[in-house]
Amino acid sequence: MNAAPRFVFASDSLKGTLSSAEAARLLEAAARRHFPGCECVRVPMADGGEGTVAALVEACGGELRRARVSDPLGRPVDAAYGLLPGGRAVIEMAAASGLPLLAPGEKNPLLTSTYGTGELVRAALDAGARDVTLAIGGSATNDGGMGCMSALGARFLDAGGRELSGRGADLALVARLDLSGLDARVRDTAFHLMCDVDSPLTGPDGASVVFGPQKGASPDEVAELDAGMRRYARVLEETFGRDFDVPGAGAAGGLGAAAMAFLGARAESGVGRVLELTGFSTTLAGADLCVTGEGHADAQTARGKVVAGVAAACERAGVPCVAVVGGMDANAARVPGLAAIVPAAIDPMPLEEALARASELYELAAERLFSLLALGARLG
């Protein structure tokens, strides 16, 4: 290791406890205690879930914008999106159409709509964005993205030519589409889907069956939604000349399919898109070590999570990578490119205590990591 090493800190947030920025601050403090004069570079990370907009705004030097839009049931709500340099925008659909916006008794995917997400897209276009990234996790909806596209000017018509509002219950009624009023700016805009869900639109692995129950659908309503989604899939194929009942199309209750069909969006790994937007490969140049992390390392860590994405980028760049995590279990998968996992929890303790002491425990883990690195440097 160089006399004045270069460290890159690129951790996910530890959900409910530490933000990505707070984790980086604790890592940097420990690094400077053991390696005075070291260079520390902080890169906030996310995988397309909650906190993605905030992480990218900070990492890219962007701006947080707010818009008054519709929540899943059509009520007004203030939602934020990120405006990044170079005419780029990033939108978390959950800010307008997410489950946390509903009270427990309000969950009903037959009645909810992604209209507010479309209003956020329109706001980003109004602000000059011509490259829009949609993070589509955490939805309260199963409307096939009809609400979102309605907000952008598309019209969904029933057999009698009447316009539908674009809720989940309307899936079974769609007979044809009218695209004449679709916002013309869509054609000049590149759309990206942060999507790590491989569910198709329909069937036992589809949007309605897999995700409908957690959005409030009863077994009978799941069957109704899936049947409606089959009809909707046929209308999309008739209109656009291709099948959209494909892996990823079922993400966010079918918003994935609508974004592919109406916006020409390309589904991409969430963390992969974040790494691209932040120019992470350039940041790694000349680094001696990268430290990443997440709340809990388990069997899912290697599948589309921040740790896996950062470790893979480090492996390509030839930079050693270590993960500091809140906790880990025996099923934590081996992640290519990851040299070691350092858990913050040190004694057996209830989860509530570990969460309450997250900052203290993480600080101790950072101290252990950099004290061992300093020892290794001296021995080397």
LINDA-V526233 format. One line per field, one symbol per residue. phi: phi as a letter, one per 20 degrees, with the letter a starting at -180 (. if undefined). burial: # if it has 24 or more other C-alpha atoms within 12 Angstrom, else .. A space follows every 10 residues. Layout:
phi->???
burial->???
//
This chain:
phi->.fgcfddddb effegncdfg ffffffffff fffecgnfec ddcgcbcoeg nffffffffd mecedcbece egdnefbecd cdddgnmdcc cefffdcegf edfgfefaff debegfffff ffffffeofc bdddedemfd dbdmmfggff feofcddefe nefefnegfe gfdfdbdddf dfgffgfdce dcdfbdedff fcnfdegfff dggfeoefgf fgffffffff fffffffffd mbedecgnfe glmnfgffff fedmfdfcgg fffffffemf ffffgnfebd ddrafbebfe gfdmeggfff ffffffemdg ccddcfabcf egffdgnefa ddfffddgbf ggffffdgff ffffffffgf ffffffffff
burial->....###### ####..#### ########## ##.##..### ########## ########## .####.#.## ####..#.## #####..### #########. ##....#### ########## #####.#.## ########## ########## #######... ..######## ########.. ..#.##..## ########## ###..##### #######... ########## #######... ..######## ########## ###.###### ########.# #.##.##### ########.. ########## ####....## ########.. .#..#.#### #####..... ...##..##. ########## ..##......
//
